[in-house]
Amino acid sequence: MSDGLPLPRRLFAIGALGCGSALVIIDGGIANVALPTIARDLGVASSAVVSIVTVYQVTLVMLLLPFSGMAERIGLKRTYQGGQIIFTLSTLLCFFAESFPFLLIVRTMQAIGAAGVLSVSSALIRHTYPTRQLGRGLGINAVIVTSAAAAAPTVGGLVLAVAPWPWVFACTIPLAIVSLILGRWLPDPPPRLTRLDLAGAIMCAAMFGLVIGGAESFVHGDSPVVSAAVVAAGATIGWFFVRRELGITAPILPVDLLARPIIALSAVGSLTAFMASMTVLVSTPFRLAALGFTPAQIGTCIAPWPLTNMVVAPLSGALSDRIPAGILGGIGMAVSLIALVLLATMPADAGILDVAWRMALCGSGFGLYLPPNSRLVVGSAPHHRAAAAGGLISTLRLTGQTIGATLVAALLAAGVGTGAVPPLVAAGLALIAGLCSIARLRPSVSSPAGFETPAEAPTLRPSR
């Protein structure tokens, strides 16, 4: 098997992956800014219009792992390009939406297309870059994802300033066209000629959908009994699903990969790290608003997080090709832990600069942790399970972000969401992620046997 794509094809493939990732991330978050406008124009209550966001998130989490399993059987490139076509067509339909139910339907279609893209993006990165540059490639992709997420509200605000809300969705269509054209140069590894486990895919989607949907229903004030029943139904399906997956050769839920201690620790660390980051990013605006900050000042305070992440993430990804992820991750979470405690103990009369440098420290810590963590998961999986590993990474990211946002909603409902509690909770989650990272340094966990080939195990090299 060739080690990455040759130049210049590799550059076109990198462009396609970058545009595709930016497309689905921007369109996933750009709607947030337009929610009040959409509610007014379509005559929908503010509490109901939030469904435009939640239906996208829940559908995406439900489908990532089933789509990664399907991709192993029909091909990575076909799944990626098919997802982009579905996403582009549904984005165009969003432009013509004149009713709230129709908009929810096409947002669900968008999530289906986004699941096709995100479920295989990490696997395609692995086949695009040489093994010695895998960490660098994942770091670059992390920067694109972070930058797109940070830019989405700004882009949405600029569009709304000059055009009606349907243009918020349509403005990304040129990016989709560029990505589809460049997609012809994507790697196309041969698929596995095995049957798709349809029953497993349905059980996987039901498990995530019911558990997450029930939890969000509870924190938004719906019936506690009904919400608990929905979560219990999802947990029951999940119990049977996991037991079923243990006896399958190539399971949709990658229990075969999670049986490897190095991947299991990385997965737990990734989940808790994303929960911690989302807890802070969602709760901080409420805290700053309670302290009297204006919306513009709040945006200025939070901006250093993605900006420092953009600088640190590619550097960390490149270093992970030479330095064990356990060391980089341990340092990153130590930095984040200190920053989160500093945020929690921030004085009530803190100014913009007081908040900004703490957020920058948080962003650098998480930027140092996440790319090496992803590199370890993707690099430790066999080539024929690269799609499953990539789907696992995306699922952990979205699940962690969804749980983090739900956690903030619960803290706000309890009356403790605008003070020091959210950053302290995030600090506890960061501590768990850091301990998982350090645990990977044990010889029994980090031996080269955890990698598919010795070449994929990062080694320490003396600096020049």
GUDOTI-832978 format. One line per 8 residues: their letters; for each residue x, y, z of N, C-alpha, C. Coordinates in steps of 0.2 Angstrom, whole numbers. Layout:
a	X:Y:Z:X:Y:Z:X:Y:Z; ...
This chain:
msdglplp	4:-6:0:0:0:0:4:6:0; 3:11:-4:7:17:-5:6:21:1; 11:25:3:11:29:9:9:36:7; 3:37:7:0:44:5:0:45:-2; -3:51:-4:-3:52:-11:3:56:-14; 5:55:-20:10:59:-23:9:66:-24; 14:70:-24:13:77:-26:12:78:-33; 8:82:-36:4:87:-33:-3:85:-31
rrlfaiga	-5:79:-33:-12:76:-31:-13:77:-24; -8:76:-20:-9:77:-12:-12:84:-11; -9:89:-14:-11:96:-13:-19:97:-14; -21:94:-20:-28:95:-22:-32:91:-17; -30:85:-15:-34:82:-10:-35:85:-4; -29:88:-1:-29:92:5:-34:98:4; -34:101:-2:-39:107:-3:-46:105:-3; -47:99:-6:-54:96:-6:-56:94:2
lgcgsalv	-52:91:6:-54:90:12:-55:96:17; -50:101:15:-51:107:19:-58:111:18; -59:111:11:-66:115:9:-72:111:12; -71:104:11:-77:100:14:-78:101:21; -73:100:25:-73:101:32:-76:108:34; -73:113:31:-75:120:33:-83:121:31; -85:118:25:-92:119:23:-97:116:28; -96:110:30:-101:107:35:-100:110:42
iidggian	-94:112:44:-94:115:51:-97:122:51; -96:126:45:-99:133:45:-106:133:44; -109:129:40:-116:128:39:-119:125:45; -116:121:49:-118:118:55:-119:124:61; -115:129:61:-115:134:66:-118:140:64; -118:142:57:-120:148:55:-127:150:56; -131:145:57:-139:146:58:-140:149:65; -135:148:70:-137:151:77:-138:158:77
valptiar	-134:162:73:-135:169:73:-142:171:70; -144:167:65:-151:169:62:-157:166:65; -156:163:71:-162:160:74:-167:165:76; -166:171:79:-171:176:81:-174:178:74; -171:180:69:-174:182:63:-178:177:60; -176:170:60:-180:165:57:-187:164:61; -186:165:68:-192:164:72:-197:170:70; -195:176:69:-199:181:67:-202:181:61
dlgvassa	-198:179:56:-201:179:49:-206:173:48; -204:167:51:-209:161:50:-214:161:55; -214:165:60:-219:165:65:-219:159:70; -213:158:72:-211:152:77:-209:155:83; -211:152:89:-209:153:95:-201:153:96; -198:157:100:-191:156:101:-188:150:104; -192:147:108:-191:140:111:-191:135:106; -195:135:101:-196:130:95:-191:131:90
vvsivtvy	-189:137:89:-184:138:83:-177:135:84; -175:134:91:-169:131:93:-169:124:90; -174:121:88:-174:114:85:-170:114:78; -169:120:75:-165:120:69:-158:118:70; -156:120:76:-149:118:78:-149:111:81; -153:109:86:-153:103:89:-155:97:84; -159:98:79:-161:92:75:-154:91:70; -150:96:69:-144:95:65:-139:91:69
qvtlvmll	-138:93:76:-133:90:80:-135:83:81; -141:81:83:-143:75:85:-143:70:79; -145:72:73:-145:68:67:-138:66:66; -133:71:66:-126:70:65:-123:65:69; -124:66:76:-122:61:81:-124:54:79; -131:53:77:-134:47:76:-131:43:70; -129:47:65:-127:44:59:-119:43:58; -115:46:62:-108:46:60:-105:39:60
lpfsgmae	-106:35:65:-103:28:66:-107:24:60; -113:24:60:-116:20:54:-113:21:47; -112:28:46:-109:30:39:-102:28:39; -98:28:44:-91:26:44:-91:18:42; -96:14:45:-96:7:44:-98:6:36; -103:10:34:-105:9:27:-99:11:22; -95:16:24:-90:18:20:-84:13:19; -83:9:24:-79:3:23:-81:-2:18
riglkrty	-87:-2:16:-90:-6:12:-91:-4:5; -93:3:4:-94:6:-2:-89:10:-5; -84:12:0:-78:16:-2:-78:23:1; -72:25:4:-72:31:7:-73:37:3; -70:37:-3:-71:43:-8:-79:44:-10; -82:38:-11:-89:38:-13:-93:41:-8; -92:39:-1:-96:41:4:-95:49:5; -89:51:5:-87:58:6:-91:62:0
qggqiift	-90:61:-6:-93:65:-11:-100:64:-11; -103:58:-10:-110:58:-9:-113:62:-4; -109:62:2:-112:66:7:-112:74:5; -106:76:2:-106:83:0:-112:85:-5; -113:80:-10:-119:81:-14:-125:82:-11; -127:78:-6:-133:78:-2:-133:85:2; -127:87:5:-127:93:9:-128:99:5; -125:99:-1:-126:105:-6:-133:106:-8
lstllcff	-136:100:-10:-143:101:-12:-148:103:-7; -147:100:-1:-151:102:5:-150:109:7; -143:112:6:-142:119:8:-146:123:3; -146:121:-3:-150:125:-8:-157:125:-7; -160:120:-4:-167:119:-2:-168:124:4; -163:124:8:-164:129:14:-165:136:11; -162:138:6:-163:145:3:-171:146:1; -174:141:-1:-181:141:-3:-186:139:2
aesfpfll	-184:138:8:-189:136:13:-193:142:15; -200:141:15:-204:146:17:-209:144:23; -207:138:26:-211:136:32:-206:132:37; -208:132:43:-203:130:48:-203:122:47; -208:118:46:-207:111:46:-203:109:40; -204:113:34:-199:111:28:-192:113:30; -191:118:34:-184:120:35:-181:114:40; -185:112:45:-182:106:49:-181:100:45
ivrtmqai	-185:99:40:-183:93:35:-177:94:31; -176:99:29:-170:100:25:-163:101:29; -164:103:35:-159:103:40:-157:96:42; -162:92:42:-160:85:44:-157:82:38; -159:84:32:-155:82:26:-148:84:26; -147:90:28:-140:93:28:-136:89:33; -139:87:39:-135:83:44:-133:76:41; -138:73:37:-136:67:33:-130:68:29
gaagvlsv	-130:73:25:-124:74:21:-118:76:25; -119:80:30:-113:81:34:-110:75:37; -114:70:39:-112:64:42:-108:60:37; -110:60:31:-106:57:26:-99:60:25; -98:66:26:-92:70:25:-88:68:31; -90:70:37:-86:69:43:-85:62:45; -89:57:43:-87:50:45:-81:48:42; -79:50:37:-73:48:33:-67:53:32
ssalirht	-68:59:35:-63:64:33:-56:62:37; -56:59:43:-50:57:46:-47:52:42; -51:47:40:-48:41:36:-45:43:30; -48:48:26:-45:51:20:-39:55:21; -39:58:27:-32:62:29:-27:56:29; -28:51:33:-23:46:34:-21:43:27; -25:42:22:-23:40:15:-20:45:11; -21:52:13:-18:57:9:-11:59:11
yptrqlgr	-9:59:17:-3:61:20:2:55:21; 8:55:20:13:50:22:12:49:29; 14:43:32:13:41:39:17:46:43; 23:48:41:27:53:45:24:60:46; 19:61:41:16:68:42:9:68:44; 7:62:46:0:61:48:-3:66:54; 2:67:59:0:72:64:-1:79:61; 4:81:57:3:87:54:-3:88:50
glginavi	-5:83:46:-12:83:43:-18:84:47; -18:80:53:-23:81:57:-23:87:61; -17:90:62:-17:97:65:-20:102:60; -18:102:54:-21:106:49:-28:106:49; -31:100:49:-38:99:49:-41:102:55; -38:101:61:-41:104:67:-41:111:67; -36:114:64:-36:122:63:-42:124:58; -43:120:53:-49:122:48:-55:121:52
vtsaaaaa	-56:116:56:-62:115:59:-63:120:65; -58:122:68:-59:127:74:-60:134:71; -56:135:65:-57:142:62:-64:142:59; -67:137:56:-73:137:53:-79:138:58; -78:135:64:-83:135:70:-82:143:72; -76:145:73:-76:152:75:-78:157:71; -78:156:64:-80:161:59:-87:161:58; -90:155:59:-98:154:57:-102:160:60
ptvgglvl	-102:162:67:-106:167:69:-104:174:65; -98:175:64:-96:181:61:-99:182:54; -98:176:50:-100:176:43:-108:177:43; -111:173:48:-119:174:48:-121:181:50; -117:184:54:-119:191:56:-118:196:50; -113:195:46:-111:199:40:-117:198:35; -119:192:34:-124:190:29:-130:193:31; -132:193:37:-139:196:39:-139:203:39
avapwpwv	-133:206:39:-132:214:39:-134:216:32; -134:212:27:-135:214:20:-140:210:16; -142:205:19:-147:200:15:-152:197:20; -157:194:17:-162:190:21:-159:184:24; -162:180:29:-159:175:32:-158:169:27; -162:167:22:-160:162:18:-153:162:15; -150:168:14:-143:169:11:-138:166:16; -140:166:23:-136:163:28:-134:156:26
factipla	-138:152:23:-137:145:21:-134:145:14; -136:149:10:-134:149:3:-127:151:2; -124:155:6:-118:159:5:-112:153:5; -113:147:7:-108:142:7:-108:138:1; -113:139:-3:-113:134:-9:-107:135:-14; -104:141:-15:-98:141:-19:-92:137:-16; -92:137:-9:-87:132:-6:-88:125:-7; -95:123:-7:-96:116:-9:-94:114:-16
ivslilgr	-95:119:-21:-94:117:-28:-86:116:-29; -82:121:-25:-75:120:-26:-73:113:-23; -76:111:-17:-74:105:-14:-76:99:-18; -82:99:-21:-84:94:-26:-79:93:-32; -77:99:-35:-72:98:-40:-65:96:-38; -63:98:-33:-56:95:-30:-57:88:-28; -63:86:-26:-64:79:-24:-62:74:-29; -61:75:-35:-59:70:-40:-52:67:-38
wlpdpppr	-48:72:-34:-41:70:-33:-40:66:-26; -46:65:-23:-46:62:-16:-43:55:-17; -40:52:-12:-38:45:-12:-44:40:-12; -44:35:-15:-49:30:-16:-47:23:-15; -46:21:-8:-44:15:-7:-49:10:-8; -48:4:-10:-53:-1:-11:-57:-3:-5; -64:-3:-6:-68:-5:0:-68:-12:1; -70:-14:7:-71:-21:9:-77:-24:7
ltrldlag	-77:-30:4:-82:-33:1:-86:-37:6; -89:-34:11:-93:-37:16:-100:-33:17; -105:-37:20:-112:-35:20:-112:-29:26; -116:-24:25:-117:-19:30:-122:-22:35; -120:-21:41:-125:-23:47:-130:-18:48; -136:-19:44:-141:-14:44:-144:-14:51; -145:-19:54:-148:-19:61:-144:-16:66; -137:-17:66:-133:-13:70:-133:-6:69
aimcaamf	-133:-4:63:-134:3:61:-140:7:64; -145:3:64:-152:6:66:-151:6:74; -149:1:77:-148:1:84:-143:7:87; -138:8:83:-133:13:85:-136:20:84; -140:21:79:-143:28:78:-148:29:84; -152:23:85:-157:24:90:-154:25:97; -149:22:99:-145:23:105:-143:30:106; -140:33:101:-137:40:102:-143:45:102
glviggae	-148:44:97:-154:48:97:-158:49:103; -160:43:106:-164:43:112:-160:45:118; -154:43:119:-151:46:125:-150:53:125; -147:56:119:-146:63:119:-152:67:118; -157:65:114:-163:68:114:-167:68:120; -167:63:124:-170:63:131:-167:68:136; -160:68:135:-156:72:140:-158:80:138; -158:81:132:-159:88:130:-166:90:132
sfvhgdsp	-171:85:131:-178:87:132:-179:88:140; -175:85:144:-175:86:151:-173:93:153; -167:95:150:-164:101:152:-168:107:149; -172:106:144:-176:111:141:-183:112:145; -184:108:150:-190:109:154:-196:105:152; -195:99:148:-200:95:147:-201:90:152; -206:86:152:-208:81:157:-202:77:159; -200:77:166:-195:73:168:-196:66:167
vvsaavva	-202:64:168:-204:56:168:-203:54:161; -206:58:156:-205:56:149:-198:56:147; -194:62:149:-187:62:147:-183:56:149; -184:54:156:-181:49:159:-183:42:155; -189:42:153:-191:36:149:-187:35:143; -187:41:139:-183:41:133:-176:39:134; -172:42:139:-165:40:140:-165:33:142; -169:30:146:-169:23:148:-170:19:142
agatigwf	-174:21:137:-175:17:131:-169:16:127; -166:22:127:-159:23:123:-154:18:126; -153:19:133:-148:15:137:-150:8:136; -156:5:136:-158:-2:135:-155:-4:128; -157:0:123:-155:-2:116:-148:-2:116; -144:2:119:-137:3:119:-134:-3:122; -137:-6:128:-134:-12:131:-134:-18:126; -140:-19:123:-141:-25:118:-136:-23:112
fvrrelgi	-136:-17:110:-131:-16:104:-124:-17:106; -122:-15:111:-115:-16:113:-113:-24:114; -118:-28:117:-117:-35:117:-117:-38:111; -121:-36:106:-121:-38:99:-115:-37:95; -112:-31:96:-106:-29:93:-100:-33:95; -100:-35:101:-94:-39:103:-93:-45:99; -98:-48:96:-97:-54:92:-97:-53:85; -96:-47:82:-95:-45:75:-88:-44:73
tapilpvd	-86:-46:68:-79:-45:65:-77:-38:64; -82:-34:61:-80:-27:59:-86:-23:62; -87:-22:68:-93:-19:71:-94:-11:69; -100:-9:69:-101:-2:68:-99:2:74; -101:0:80:-98:3:86:-91:0:87; -85:4:86:-79:0:85:-76:-3:92; -80:-8:94:-78:-11:101:-71:-14:100; -69:-16:94:-63:-20:92:-57:-15:93
llarpiia	-58:-9:91:-53:-4:92:-53:-1:100; -59:-1:103:-59:2:110:-56:-4:114; -55:-10:112:-52:-15:116:-45:-14:117; -42:-10:113:-35:-8:113:-34:-3:118; -31:-4:124:-30:1:129:-28:8:127; -24:9:122:-21:15:120:-27:19:116; -31:16:113:-37:19:109:-42:21:114; -44:16:119:-49:17:124:-47:23:128
lsavgslt	-41:24:131:-39:30:134:-39:36:130; -37:36:124:-38:42:120:-45:44:119; -50:39:118:-57:40:117:-60:44:123; -58:41:129:-61:44:135:-58:51:136; -52:52:135:-48:59:135:-52:63:130; -53:61:124:-56:65:119:-63:68:121; -67:63:123:-74:65:125:-74:70:131; -70:69:136:-70:73:142:-67:80:140
afmasmtv	-62:80:135:-59:86:133:-64:91:129; -68:88:125:-73:91:121:-78:93:126; -80:89:131:-85:91:136:-83:98:139; -76:98:141:-74:103:145:-74:110:141; -71:109:135:-71:115:131:-77:118:129; -82:114:128:-89:116:126:-92:119:132; -91:116:138:-94:119:144:-92:126:145; -85:127:144:-83:134:145:-85:139:140
lvstpfrl	-85:137:134:-87:141:128:-94:143:128; -98:139:130:-106:140:131:-107:144:137; -104:143:143:-106:146:149:-103:153:150; -97:154:147:-93:161:148:-97:167:145; -101:166:140:-105:172:138:-110:174:143; -113:169:146:-118:171:151:-115:174:157; -109:171:159:-106:174:165:-104:181:163; -101:183:158:-99:189:156:-104:194:155
aalgftpa	-110:192:153:-116:196:152:-118:198:159; -118:193:164:-120:195:171:-115:200:174; -109:200:171:-104:205:174:-105:212:171; -109:212:166:-110:219:162:-107:220:156; -104:214:153:-100:215:147:-106:216:141; -104:220:136:-108:220:130:-107:214:125; -111:213:121:-110:207:116:-104:208:112; -102:214:110:-95:215:107:-90:214:111
qigtciap	-90:216:118:-85:214:122:-84:207:124; -90:203:124:-90:196:125:-86:192:119; -88:195:113:-85:192:107:-77:193:107; -75:199:109:-68:200:110:-64:196:115; -68:195:121:-65:191:126:-64:183:124; -69:181:120:-69:174:118:-64:172:112; -63:177:108:-59:176:102:-52:174:103; -49:175:108:-42:173:109:-42:165:109
wpltnmvv	-47:162:111:-47:154:112:-46:151:105; -50:153:100:-49:150:93:-43:152:90; -41:159:91:-35:161:88:-29:158:90; -28:157:97:-22:153:99:-22:146:97; -28:143:97:-29:136:94:-27:135:87; -28:141:83:-26:140:76:-18:140:75; -15:143:80:-8:143:80:-5:137:83; -8:135:89:-5:129:92:-6:122:89
aplsgals	-13:121:87:-15:115:84:-10:112:79; -9:116:73:-4:113:68:3:111:71; 5:116:75:12:114:78:12:108:83; 6:107:86:6:101:90:5:95:86; 1:96:81:0:90:76:7:88:73; 11:93:71:18:91:68:22:88:73; 22:91:80:26:88:85:24:81:87; 17:79:86:15:72:87:18:67:83
dripagil	21:69:77:24:64:72:31:62:75; 33:66:81:40:65:83:40:63:91; 35:66:94:34:66:102:28:62:104; 28:57:108:22:53:110:17:58:112; 11:56:110:5:60:112:4:60:119; 6:55:123:5:55:130:8:61:133; 14:63:131:18:69:134:15:75:132; 13:76:125:10:82:123:3:83:126
ggigmavs	-1:78:126:-7:78:129:-7:80:137; -2:77:140:-2:79:147:0:86:149; 5:89:144:6:96:145:0:100:143; -3:98:138:-9:102:136:-14:103:141; -16:97:144:-21:97:149:-19:101:155; -12:100:157:-10:104:163:-11:111:162; -9:114:156:-10:121:154:-18:123:155; -22:119:152:-29:120:152:-32:120:159
lialvlla	-29:115:163:-32:115:170:-30:121:174; -24:124:173:-22:130:176:-26:136:174; -27:136:167:-31:141:164:-39:141:167; -42:135:167:-48:135:169:-49:137:177; -44:135:181:-45:137:188:-44:145:188; -40:147:184:-39:155:184:-46:158:182; -49:155:177:-56:158:175:-61:157:181; -61:152:184:-65:151:190:-64:156:195
tmpadagi	-58:158:196:-56:162:202:-56:169:200; -58:171:193:-57:178:191:-61:183:195; -58:188:196:-62:193:200:-68:196:197; -73:199:201:-79:201:198:-78:207:194; -73:211:196:-71:217:192:-66:216:186; -66:210:184:-61:208:178:-63:212:172; -58:214:168:-59:218:162:-58:213:156; -58:216:150:-58:212:144:-51:208:144
ldvawrma	-45:212:146:-39:209:145:-38:203:150; -41:204:156:-41:199:161:-44:192:159; -50:193:155:-53:187:152:-49:184:146; -47:189:142:-44:187:136:-38:182:136; -33:184:141:-27:180:142:-29:173:145; -34:173:149:-36:166:152:-39:162:146; -43:165:142:-46:161:136:-40:159:131; -35:163:130:-30:161:126:-26:155:129
lcgsgfgl	-25:155:135:-21:150:139:-25:143:138; -32:144:139:-36:138:138:-36:135:130; -36:140:126:-36:138:119:-29:135:117; -24:137:120:-17:134:118:-17:127:121; -20:126:127:-19:119:131:-23:114:127; -30:116:125:-34:111:121:-31:110:114; -28:115:111:-25:115:105:-19:110:105; -15:110:110:-9:105:111:-12:98:112
ylppnsrl	-18:97:115:-20:91:117:-23:87:111; -28:90:108:-32:87:103:-29:84:97; -25:87:93:-22:84:87:-18:78:88; -13:78:93:-10:71:95:-14:66:97; -20:68:100:-25:63:102:-28:59:96; -30:63:92:-33:61:85:-28:57:81; -22:59:81:-17:55:77:-16:48:80; -16:48:87:-15:41:90:-21:37:88
vvgsaphh	-27:39:88:-33:35:87:-32:32:80; -31:37:75:-31:35:68:-25:31:66; -19:33:69:-13:29:68:-13:22:71; -17:21:76:-16:15:79:-21:10:76; -26:12:72:-31:7:69:-28:4:63; -29:-2:62:-27:-5:55:-30:-1:49; -27:-2:44:-29:2:38:-36:1:36; -38:-5:36:-45:-7:34:-50:-5:39
raaaaggl	-48:-2:45:-53:1:50:-52:8:51; -48:11:46:-47:18:47:-54:22:47; -59:20:43:-65:24:43:-68:24:50; -68:18:53:-71:17:59:-68:21:64; -61:22:64:-57:26:69:-59:33:68; -60:35:61:-61:42:60:-68:44:62; -73:39:61:-80:40:63:-80:41:71; -76:37:74:-76:37:82:-73:44:84
istlrltg	-68:47:81:-66:53:83:-71:59:82; -75:59:76:-80:63:75:-86:63:80; -88:56:81:-93:55:86:-91:57:93; -85:56:95:-83:58:102:-83:66:102; -81:69:97:-81:77:97:-88:79:97; -93:77:93:-99:80:93:-103:78:100; -102:71:102:-105:69:108:-103:73:114; -96:74:114:-93:78:120:-96:86:119
qtigatlv	-97:88:113:-99:95:113:-107:96:115; -110:91:113:-117:91:114:-119:90:122; -115:85:125:-115:84:132:-113:90:136; -108:94:134:-106:100:137:-111:105:137; -114:106:131:-119:111:130:-125:109:135; -127:103:135:-133:101:139:-131:102:146; -125:101:148:-122:102:155:-123:109:157; -121:113:153:-122:121:154:-129:122:155
aallaagv	-134:120:151:-141:121:151:-143:119:158; -141:113:160:-143:110:167:-140:115:173; -134:117:172:-131:122:177:-135:128:177; -137:131:171:-141:137:171:-147:136:174; -151:130:173:-157:129:176:-157:129:184; -151:126:186:-150:125:193:-148:132:196; -147:137:192:-145:144:195:-137:145:197; -133:140:194:-126:141:196:-122:141:189
gtgavppl	-125:143:184:-122:143:177:-118:149:175; -119:154:179:-116:161:178:-110:163:182; -108:158:186:-102:159:191:-96:155:190; -93:153:195:-87:149:195:-88:142:193; -94:139:194:-95:132:194:-94:129:187; -96:132:181:-94:129:175:-87:128:173; -83:133:175:-75:132:173:-72:127:178; -75:126:184:-73:121:189:-75:114:187
vaaglali	-81:114:184:-83:107:181:-78:105:175; -77:110:171:-73:109:165:-66:107:168; -63:110:173:-57:109:176:-56:101:178; -62:99:181:-62:92:183:-62:87:177; -65:89:171:-65:85:165:-58:85:162; -55:91:162:-48:92:159:-43:87:163; -44:87:170:-40:83:174:-41:75:172; -47:73:170:-48:66:168:-44:65:161
aglcsiar	-45:70:157:-42:69:150:-34:69:151; -32:73:155:-24:73:156:-22:67:159; -26:64:164:-24:58:167:-24:52:162; -29:52:157:-29:47:152:-23:48:147; -21:54:146:-15:55:142:-9:52:145; -8:54:151:-2:52:155:-2:44:155; -8:41:156:-8:34:157:-6:30:150; -6:34:145:-4:31:138:4:30:138
lrpsvssp	7:33:143:15:32:143:17:26:146; 13:22:149:15:16:152:17:11:146; 22:7:147:25:3:142:20:-2:140; 15:-5:144:10:-10:142:5:-7:138; 4:0:138:-1:3:134:2:6:127; 8:9:128:11:13:122:16:9:118; 16:2:119:21:-2:115:19:-1:108; 24:-2:103:23:-2:96:18:-7:94
agfetpae	16:-12:98:11:-17:96:4:-13:96; 3:-7:99:-3:-3:98:-4:0:92; 2:0:88:1:3:81:1:-2:76; -1:-1:70:-2:-6:65:5:-7:62; 9:-3:62:16:-4:59:21:0:64; 27:-2:65:32:2:69:33:9:66; 32:10:60:33:16:57:28:21:60; 22:19:62:17:23:64:18:25:72
aptlrpsr	22:22:75:24:24:82:28:30:82; 26:36:85:30:42:85:36:40:90; 42:43:89:48:42:93:51:49:94; 54:49:100:58:55:102:64:56:98; 65:62:95:71:63:92:75:69:95; 81:69:95:85:74:98:84:80:94; 83:86:97:82:92:93:89:95:91; 89:98:85:95:101:83:97:107:86
